[in-house]
Amino acid sequence: MIDDPYILFTRIPVVINEQGERFTDPLWVKDIELHLSYIEHFGLCCPVEKSQHVEGLQSISHLNIKWLHALKKDHGLASVLKNFLPNFITVINACKQAKVVHSDGAGWAFPLSFYLLPLKPLFRFQWVVVIESSFWMLGHGEARTPRKIIEHHVHTFVLKRCLRLANARIFTQSFYKEYFLGSDNRHTLINPASWLDQTFMATPEAVRKRYEGRRSRTLNLLYPSRLVMDKGVMVVLEAIEQLEVEGVDVTLTIMGEGDLKAHCLRFATEHRGAVAVRFMSAVDYGKDFFTIIAQHDWLLVPTLKQEQPRIIFDAFSQGVPVIGSDTCGVLDITSKHNALTFETGNPSSLAERIRHAARYPELALKMGLAGLDYAGGKTHLQMHQVREAFLKNSLAPAGSPSI
């Protein structure tokens, strides 16, 4: 166990009802539970809201969270400015209590790591920095507006300094590590992020039986995503239009919510020809979600940014291979044995890979089984076990001087 007081800084909010019960996002609860399996004295510094509206949230009142430092939640630019000083004071108080602080490189309006940077030289805490998201990076084909350019370079500049001062640096992909640290490998771990539970993993026998029991030769594609430009929505729709002209026998199911939902709904209504397009609303992460994945031959991951899509592990867990863009985040956790990749942002390239999958239907089983084998070593529990060993090796023992 890690014995020193350990406080995790996050923008994920905790909601407290009138009875004093604490609630938060169910997936975050799962993550906290695993942190508590190897951290003795654990606390949170995060936005805290008081509300009776806790539908869709899960209680954490039963968990041994020793400290909860309440930040004010930022809603817009005005609130960011109003909350800046109160939140900074809260962060300072949390740092006074902690021997180990844990922060990341994401969160609106800016990562909490930005608060911690000037405090590191003043306090004796050891610092764990995790980089698992890059929403602020300029994506493929994204408009280079002054705001986006400034956001990109400010985040890069500040996060590089945070990582240089950190005692332990964790990255979900090699691109992030090379982007921020170059050849510096000291106290560094590359550990892909996964939400997978072993209980949801398919068996090779089930995958083979499902493939052999297919009644139709139509290629069934699933595109589960947040329906926004960064996720490559328009790339998928343009590729489908190209395939429809050619009469390729494909069915596409779009599943999700987001700014482009209405556009996707119209597209699905208008495309009932050789390429049939269906739409369904997002499903909570769990049994039903994995059942839907397993009903398809391939899963599309056309992301335009460098973030590493966890959905790839979810697809592999059901023996479903991936057709994904050739970003570093995708390439880092796929191979020629379990995925087909295409040129990022290029609808024609995506259409060609779908065409290839339709021409060689046996690839779905062969590559799906390879993906399943790979996913067996990438569960959420295993991710934390690797992280635990790394932190114990990288952080100074209790009572020792900070690294």
C-alpha positions as CSV (number, residue, x, y, z in Angstrom):
1,M,0.0,0.0,0.0
2,I,1.0,3.6,-0.5
3,D,0.9,5.0,3.0
4,D,1.4,8.8,2.5
5,P,-1.6,11.1,2.3
6,Y,-2.5,11.0,-1.4
7,I,-4.9,13.6,-2.9
8,L,-6.2,13.2,-6.5
9,F,-7.1,16.5,-8.2
10,T,-9.8,16.2,-10.8
11,R,-12.5,18.2,-12.6
12,I,-15.0,15.4,-12.3
13,P,-17.6,16.7,-9.8
14,V,-19.0,15.1,-6.7
15,V,-22.7,15.8,-5.9
16,I,-23.9,15.9,-2.2
17,N,-27.6,15.6,-1.5
18,E,-29.5,17.0,1.5
19,Q,-28.8,13.8,3.5
20,G,-25.1,14.3,3.1
21,E,-24.6,11.4,0.7
22,R,-22.0,11.7,-2.0
23,F,-22.5,10.8,-5.6
24,T,-20.4,10.9,-8.8
25,D,-20.1,9.3,-12.3
26,P,-20.4,5.5,-12.2
27,L,-17.2,4.9,-14.2
28,W,-15.3,7.3,-12.0
29,V,-16.6,5.3,-8.9
30,K,-15.0,2.2,-10.5
31,D,-11.7,4.0,-10.9
32,I,-11.8,5.4,-7.3
33,E,-12.4,1.9,-5.9
34,L,-9.3,0.6,-7.6
35,H,-7.2,3.6,-6.4
36,L,-8.3,2.7,-2.9
37,S,-7.1,-0.9,-3.3
38,Y,-3.4,0.3,-3.1
39,I,-3.6,3.8,-1.5
40,E,-4.2,3.8,2.3
41,H,-5.0,7.5,2.9
42,F,-6.9,8.8,-0.2
43,G,-8.6,12.1,-0.8
44,L,-10.1,14.2,-3.6
45,C,-9.9,17.8,-4.6
46,C,-12.7,18.4,-7.1
47,P,-15.8,20.4,-7.8
48,V,-18.5,19.8,-5.3
49,E,-22.2,20.6,-5.9
50,K,-25.2,20.3,-3.6
51,S,-28.3,18.9,-5.3
52,Q,-31.0,16.3,-5.0
53,H,-30.7,15.5,-8.7
54,V,-28.5,12.4,-8.6
55,E,-30.1,10.3,-11.4
56,G,-27.5,8.4,-13.3
57,L,-24.9,8.9,-10.6
58,Q,-23.6,6.4,-8.1
59,S,-23.0,6.7,-4.4
60,I,-19.4,6.9,-3.0
61,S,-20.5,7.5,0.6
62,H,-19.4,3.9,1.4
63,L,-15.9,4.5,0.1
64,N,-13.0,5.4,2.5
65,I,-12.3,8.8,1.0
66,K,-10.6,10.6,3.9
67,W,-10.7,14.1,2.5
68,L,-12.9,16.0,0.1
69,H,-11.6,19.4,-0.8
70,A,-14.4,21.2,-2.5
71,L,-13.7,23.3,-5.6
72,K,-16.2,25.6,-7.2
73,K,-17.4,24.3,-10.5
74,D,-16.5,26.4,-13.6
75,H,-19.4,26.9,-16.0
76,G,-18.2,29.7,-18.3
77,L,-15.5,32.3,-18.6
78,A,-17.1,34.6,-16.0
79,S,-17.2,31.8,-13.4
80,V,-13.6,30.8,-14.2
81,L,-12.4,34.3,-13.3
82,K,-14.7,34.5,-10.3
83,N,-13.6,31.1,-9.0
84,F,-9.9,31.4,-9.7
85,L,-8.8,32.7,-6.3
86,P,-11.2,30.6,-4.1
87,N,-10.2,27.5,-6.0
88,F,-6.5,28.3,-5.8
89,I,-6.9,28.7,-2.0
90,T,-8.6,25.3,-1.9
91,V,-5.8,23.7,-3.9
92,I,-3.2,25.2,-1.5
93,N,-5.0,23.8,1.5
94,A,-5.2,20.4,-0.1
95,C,-1.4,20.5,-0.9
96,K,-0.7,21.3,2.8
97,Q,-2.4,18.1,3.7
98,A,-1.0,15.8,1.0
99,K,2.3,14.1,0.7
100,V,1.5,12.9,-2.8
101,V,-0.6,14.9,-5.3
102,H,-2.0,13.4,-8.5
103,S,-3.3,15.5,-11.4
104,D,-3.7,15.3,-15.1
105,G,-3.5,17.3,-18.3
106,A,-7.2,17.8,-19.0
107,G,-10.3,19.4,-17.6
108,W,-12.2,22.6,-18.5
109,A,-11.4,25.4,-18.3
110,F,-7.8,24.3,-17.7
111,P,-6.1,21.4,-16.0
112,L,-5.8,21.6,-12.2
113,S,-2.1,20.9,-12.8
114,F,-1.8,24.6,-13.7
115,Y,-2.7,25.5,-10.1
116,L,-0.1,23.0,-8.8
117,L,2.8,24.1,-10.9
118,P,3.7,27.2,-8.8
119,L,3.1,25.3,-5.6
120,K,5.5,22.4,-6.2
121,P,8.7,24.4,-5.2
122,L,6.9,25.7,-2.0
123,F,5.6,22.4,-0.6
124,R,7.2,19.0,-0.1
125,F,4.6,16.9,-1.9
126,Q,5.5,14.3,-4.5
127,W,3.7,14.9,-7.8
128,V,2.1,12.3,-10.1
129,V,1.1,13.7,-13.4
130,V,-1.1,11.6,-15.8
131,I,-1.5,12.6,-19.5
132,E,-4.4,10.7,-21.0
133,S,-6.2,13.3,-23.1
134,S,-5.3,16.1,-25.5
135,F,-8.6,17.8,-26.3
136,W,-6.7,21.1,-26.5
137,M,-4.4,19.9,-29.3
138,L,-5.1,21.1,-32.8
139,G,-6.7,18.2,-34.7
140,H,-6.4,17.2,-38.3
141,G,-8.1,19.7,-40.5
142,E,-9.2,21.8,-37.6
143,A,-9.5,25.6,-38.2
144,R,-6.4,27.4,-36.9
145,T,-8.3,30.2,-35.1
146,P,-6.3,32.5,-32.8
147,R,-8.1,31.0,-29.8
148,K,-7.2,27.4,-30.8
149,I,-3.6,28.3,-31.5
150,I,-3.2,30.0,-28.2
151,E,-4.9,27.2,-26.3
152,H,-2.7,24.6,-28.0
153,H,0.6,26.4,-27.3
154,V,-0.3,27.5,-23.7
155,H,-1.2,23.9,-22.7
156,T,1.9,22.5,-24.3
157,F,4.1,25.1,-22.6
158,V,2.7,24.7,-19.1
159,L,2.2,21.0,-19.2
160,K,5.8,20.4,-20.2
161,R,6.9,22.3,-17.1
162,C,4.5,20.4,-14.9
163,L,6.0,17.1,-16.2
164,R,9.5,18.2,-15.7
165,L,8.8,18.8,-12.0
166,A,6.7,15.7,-11.6
167,N,8.1,12.7,-9.6
168,A,6.1,10.2,-11.6
169,R,4.9,10.7,-15.2
170,I,2.2,8.4,-16.7
171,F,1.1,8.5,-20.3
172,T,-1.5,6.5,-22.1
173,Q,0.4,6.4,-25.3
174,S,4.0,6.8,-26.5
175,F,3.1,9.9,-28.6
176,Y,2.3,11.9,-25.5
177,K,5.5,10.9,-23.8
178,E,7.6,11.8,-26.9
179,Y,5.7,15.1,-27.5
180,F,6.3,16.3,-23.9
181,L,9.5,14.7,-22.8
182,G,11.4,13.6,-25.9
183,S,14.1,11.1,-24.9
184,D,13.7,11.7,-21.1
185,N,12.5,8.4,-19.7
186,R,13.1,9.0,-16.0
187,H,10.2,7.9,-13.7
188,T,8.0,7.5,-16.8
189,L,5.3,4.9,-17.6
190,I,3.3,4.3,-20.8
191,N,0.1,2.6,-19.7
192,P,-2.9,2.6,-22.0
193,A,-6.2,3.5,-20.4
194,S,-9.0,0.9,-20.4
195,W,-12.4,0.5,-18.7
196,L,-12.6,-3.2,-19.4
197,D,-13.8,-5.7,-16.8
198,Q,-12.9,-9.4,-17.3
199,T,-16.5,-10.3,-16.7
200,F,-17.5,-8.6,-20.0
201,M,-14.8,-10.4,-22.1
202,A,-16.1,-12.7,-24.8
203,T,-14.5,-16.1,-25.3
204,P,-12.9,-17.3,-28.6
205,E,-15.5,-20.0,-28.8
206,A,-18.3,-17.5,-28.6
207,V,-16.7,-15.3,-31.2
208,R,-16.4,-18.2,-33.6
209,K,-19.9,-19.3,-33.0
210,R,-21.3,-15.9,-33.6
211,Y,-19.4,-15.6,-36.9
212,E,-20.4,-19.0,-38.1
213,G,-24.1,-18.2,-37.3
214,R,-24.3,-15.1,-39.4
215,R,-27.4,-15.2,-41.6
216,S,-26.4,-12.4,-43.9
217,R,-23.2,-11.6,-45.8
218,T,-23.9,-7.9,-45.4
219,L,-21.0,-6.2,-43.7
220,N,-22.3,-4.7,-40.4
221,L,-20.4,-1.7,-39.2
222,L,-20.8,0.1,-35.8
223,Y,-19.8,3.7,-35.2
224,P,-20.3,4.5,-31.5
225,S,-19.1,8.0,-30.7
226,R,-19.6,11.4,-29.3
227,L,-21.1,13.0,-32.4
228,V,-18.8,16.0,-32.9
229,M,-16.4,17.0,-35.6
230,D,-13.3,15.9,-33.7
231,K,-14.6,12.3,-33.8
232,G,-14.6,12.1,-37.6
233,V,-18.4,12.1,-38.1
234,M,-18.2,13.8,-41.5
235,V,-15.5,11.5,-42.6
236,V,-17.7,8.5,-42.0
237,L,-20.7,10.0,-43.7
238,E,-18.7,11.0,-46.8
239,A,-17.2,7.5,-47.0
240,I,-20.7,6.0,-46.8
241,E,-21.9,8.2,-49.7
242,Q,-19.0,7.0,-51.8
243,L,-19.8,3.3,-51.0
244,E,-23.5,3.9,-51.8
245,V,-22.7,5.0,-55.3
246,E,-20.8,1.8,-55.8
247,G,-23.5,-0.4,-54.3
248,V,-21.3,-2.0,-51.6
249,D,-23.4,-4.3,-49.4
250,V,-22.9,-2.5,-46.0
251,T,-25.1,-1.6,-43.0
252,L,-23.8,1.1,-40.7
253,T,-25.2,1.8,-37.2
254,I,-24.4,5.2,-35.8
255,M,-24.8,5.3,-32.0
256,G,-24.2,8.4,-29.8
257,E,-25.1,11.9,-28.8
258,G,-23.6,15.3,-29.6
259,D,-23.8,18.4,-31.7
260,L,-24.1,16.5,-35.0
261,K,-26.9,14.1,-33.8
262,A,-29.6,15.8,-35.8
263,H,-27.4,15.7,-38.9
264,C,-26.7,12.0,-38.4
265,L,-30.5,11.3,-37.9
266,R,-31.3,13.0,-41.2
267,F,-28.5,11.1,-43.0
268,A,-29.8,7.8,-41.6
269,T,-33.3,8.6,-42.8
270,E,-32.1,9.5,-46.3
271,H,-29.9,6.4,-46.8
272,R,-31.9,3.2,-47.1
273,G,-30.3,1.9,-50.3
274,A,-27.4,-0.5,-50.9
275,V,-25.8,1.0,-47.9
276,A,-28.3,1.1,-45.1
277,V,-27.7,3.6,-42.3
278,R,-29.4,3.2,-38.9
279,F,-29.2,5.4,-35.8
280,M,-29.6,4.6,-32.1
281,S,-29.1,6.7,-29.0
282,A,-26.1,6.2,-26.7
283,V,-26.2,3.2,-24.3
284,D,-24.7,3.3,-20.9
285,Y,-21.4,1.5,-20.5
286,G,-22.1,-2.0,-19.4
287,K,-23.7,-5.3,-20.5
288,D,-26.1,-3.8,-23.1
289,F,-23.3,-1.7,-24.6
290,F,-21.1,-4.8,-25.1
291,T,-24.0,-6.8,-26.5
292,I,-24.5,-4.2,-29.2
293,I,-20.8,-4.2,-30.1
294,A,-20.9,-8.0,-30.4
295,Q,-23.7,-7.8,-33.0
296,H,-21.4,-6.1,-35.5
297,D,-18.5,-7.2,-37.7
298,W,-16.3,-4.1,-37.5
299,L,-16.2,-1.0,-35.3
300,L,-15.2,2.4,-36.8
301,V,-12.8,4.8,-35.0
302,P,-12.3,7.7,-37.4
303,T,-10.9,10.2,-34.7
304,L,-9.2,13.3,-36.0
305,K,-7.2,14.0,-32.8
306,Q,-4.4,12.2,-31.1
307,E,-6.4,11.0,-28.1
308,Q,-6.3,7.3,-27.6
309,P,-9.9,5.9,-28.0
310,R,-10.7,3.4,-25.2
311,I,-13.5,2.1,-27.4
312,I,-10.9,0.1,-29.2
313,F,-10.3,-2.1,-26.2
314,D,-14.1,-2.5,-25.8
315,A,-14.4,-3.7,-29.4
316,F,-11.5,-6.1,-29.0
317,S,-13.1,-7.5,-25.9
318,Q,-16.0,-8.8,-28.0
319,G,-13.8,-10.1,-30.8
320,V,-14.7,-7.2,-33.1
321,P,-11.8,-5.7,-35.1
322,V,-11.4,-2.0,-35.8
323,I,-11.2,0.2,-38.8
324,G,-9.5,3.3,-37.4
325,S,-7.6,6.5,-38.5
326,D,-3.9,6.3,-38.5
327,T,-3.4,8.7,-35.5
328,C,-0.7,7.8,-33.0
329,G,-3.3,7.1,-30.4
330,V,-4.9,4.4,-32.6
331,L,-1.7,3.0,-33.9
332,D,-0.2,2.6,-30.4
333,I,-2.9,0.0,-29.4
334,T,-3.6,-1.7,-32.7
335,S,-1.6,-3.7,-35.2
336,K,-2.0,-5.2,-38.7
337,H,-3.4,-8.3,-37.0
338,N,-6.4,-6.7,-35.3
339,A,-7.2,-3.5,-37.2
340,L,-7.3,-1.8,-40.6
341,T,-6.1,1.8,-40.6
342,F,-6.8,4.6,-43.0
343,E,-5.4,8.1,-43.7
344,T,-6.8,10.4,-41.0
345,G,-9.5,12.7,-42.2
346,N,-9.7,11.0,-45.7
347,P,-13.2,9.6,-46.5
348,S,-11.9,7.9,-49.7
349,S,-9.2,6.1,-47.6
350,L,-11.9,5.0,-45.1
351,A,-14.2,3.8,-47.9
352,E,-11.4,1.8,-49.4
353,R,-10.8,0.0,-46.1
354,I,-14.5,-0.8,-45.7
355,R,-14.6,-2.0,-49.2
356,H,-11.6,-4.3,-48.4
357,A,-13.4,-5.7,-45.3
358,A,-16.5,-6.4,-47.4
359,R,-14.5,-8.1,-50.1
360,Y,-12.8,-10.4,-47.5
361,P,-15.4,-11.2,-44.8
362,E,-13.2,-13.8,-43.2
363,L,-11.0,-11.0,-41.9
364,A,-13.6,-10.1,-39.3
365,L,-13.1,-13.4,-37.5
366,K,-9.4,-13.7,-37.9
367,M,-8.6,-10.1,-36.8
368,G,-11.4,-10.1,-34.2
369,L,-9.8,-13.1,-32.5
370,A,-6.4,-11.3,-32.5
371,G,-8.0,-8.3,-30.9
372,L,-9.6,-10.4,-28.3
373,D,-6.3,-12.0,-27.4
374,Y,-4.7,-8.5,-27.1
375,A,-7.5,-7.2,-24.9
376,G,-7.1,-10.0,-22.4
377,G,-4.1,-8.2,-21.0
378,K,-5.6,-4.7,-21.1
379,T,-8.4,-4.7,-18.4
380,H,-9.0,-1.8,-16.0
381,L,-7.7,-3.9,-13.1
382,Q,-4.5,-4.7,-14.9
383,M,-4.0,-1.0,-15.8
384,H,-4.1,-0.2,-12.1
385,Q,-1.9,-3.1,-11.1
386,V,0.8,-1.8,-13.5
387,R,0.3,1.8,-12.2
388,E,0.5,0.6,-8.6
389,A,3.9,-1.1,-9.2
390,F,5.2,1.9,-11.0
391,L,4.2,4.4,-8.3
392,K,5.7,2.3,-5.6
393,N,9.0,2.2,-7.5
394,S,8.9,5.9,-8.4
395,L,7.7,7.6,-5.3
396,A,10.0,8.0,-2.2
397,P,8.9,5.9,0.7
398,A,7.1,7.5,3.6
399,G,9.5,9.6,5.7
400,S,12.1,9.8,2.9
401,P,13.0,13.1,1.2
402,S,10.9,13.9,-1.9
403,I,12.6,12.9,-5.2
